[in-house]
Structures are given as structure tokens and as C-alpha cells.
């Protein structure tokens, strides 16, 4: 009799799993990750930009624009007139150094190099080198969140560095829609998120620094100028609360904002009898399964009553 009860219990469990496993699984998939919000760039205005500048870093300081350029033998740090794109002053790197991302910590500028493993710290007013740092790996983008320097190296990992010693204090993996996202290039803090150019694309992402999850996926296509190469260069001007982007050898720099993409109206739904039939069949199947479970539970209960309960007393009283 016990074997029969065990068999009925197993059948009940199997019917329950068959009926509800798809619902449970769907709930797990839905909460597995945060899907990035899709946005597009809206151009508010544009200004001239040096089309001979291989832009690697872009940064504002008290309303003044600074830029880092790359290419061996042509790399520099420069201050630029925002309205005209003309270079106000500049300092060149060595012939064997390739300039990369820049950022400000107070009134001093940090500049990375690509493969040389050297970071420079400059005085903003004189462009004199205050200090140099050595690091391992490649240097790509650089930003400052008010507490730590944030550095990219072309991978899906961000490095958080001490703003005084330049030592790595922590790292963070970046994901977009639950997949790792590499090629993170120029960086900029904006609206509490870390913006990053994705190298060799027309894509900008907004990264939540508490998790590494991309929450903004921004389409910046259609802005490249004649003779220009890839999008690279993001700068937030806190004095006017404006955001600017440009690219390598672009002749323009754009004041932008973000917006949701235009929604294409969905076509009116046409009744589909086949789908309705499938839904009805699914409903009937669920009802049959539930009824079967109820029948089996009643059968188990009846067997227990027939045997005198769960623990019937032995015949003849106490042993």
C-alpha cells in the first residue's frame, strides 16, 4: 500500500511541475538583468573643430576647453577656443608617445599614453609636468568622479585609481544587456553616470558605476564629417550644463542632448484564430492537470482513512 501511495505522490509532484514550470521559468528570466534604455543624440548646435586633430580626450575646466590628441609624432595637450576651434596653446609629447584620454583633478590635468605606460599630471595654467606615473597595460579613456580616477584600457574592465598615487584601488566589469562590453574608450562623468565611447562604433553608453551595468545605450550615428574617422571625445561643460562630442579628424564639435528614439506606430492587430485556439487548448490542458491532481489527492486521503489513519493503534492494546 505504501508503494502505491508513494507512486501517487510522485505523480502529483510531476503534474505540478509540468503545469507551473513555464511560469516559474518566465519569472526568473524577466528579472535576470536590466535592459539598457535606448536613446538617440539630438544636436542643439555645432561649432568648428580642428580637422587635423586626432582627438583622444576632451574636457572642460571652468568653461575652457582642453583636448588631447594622438598619433606618434603628433600627440599633444592643448587648450582650444570653443567658438572657433583654434588652438590657444599646446605642449607636444615625445615622438614615441601616443596621447590618450585626459581629465581634471582640481586645477591639474591628467593625460594617459597608449602603450607607453606613462601618465602625466600638468599644471593647467603653465602645462608644466607636475608629476609622472607608471602603469601596466594600455591607456585609453580617463575620467574623475570627484573621488577616484576611472580609467579604461580597451577591455570590458574599468580601473578605479587613487587620484594622488595613481595606484589601482578596484576594478569593475561592464555589461550591456547581460553581455560583457569592451572597447570602452573616451570617458566622461555626466548626470551621475559614466559616459563612454565604444571604439569603432557610433555608440555611446551610460554606465551605472555601482554595478557596471549599461543603463543608457545611445545612438550617435550620422554626425561624422567629411574626412573624419570614428566618434571619440565627450565633454561636459559644468559652467553651462552642456554636453559636447566630436571625433577623430572631425571638422565639427556638437552640443548635444539625449532623447528617446521616434516610435514607429505598430500595425493594428488582426484576430488570429489559431493563436486563440492555442490559448484555449493551453487553458484546457491546465484545467485537466489540476483536476487530475485533485483526484489523486482525494485517492491518497481515502487510502489513509481505509487504513485507519496515518498511525492506527495496534490491535490488542499495549504490548
Secondary structure, 3 states (H helix, E strand, C coil): CHHHHHHHHHHHHHHHHHHHHHHHHHHHHHCCCCCCEEEEEEEEEEEECCCCCCEEEEEEECCEEEEEECCCCCCEEEEECCCCCCEEEEEECCCCCCEEEEEEECCEEEEEECCCCEEEEEECCCCCEEEEEECCCCCCCEEECCCEEEEECCCCEEEEEECCCCCEEEEEECEECCEECCCEEEEEEECCEEEEEECCCCEEEEEECCCCEEEEEEECCCCCCCCCCCEEEEEEECCCCEEEEEECCCCEEEEEEEEECCCCCCCCCCCCHHHHHHHHHHHHHHHHHHHHHHHHHHHHHHHHHHCCCCCCCCCCCCC
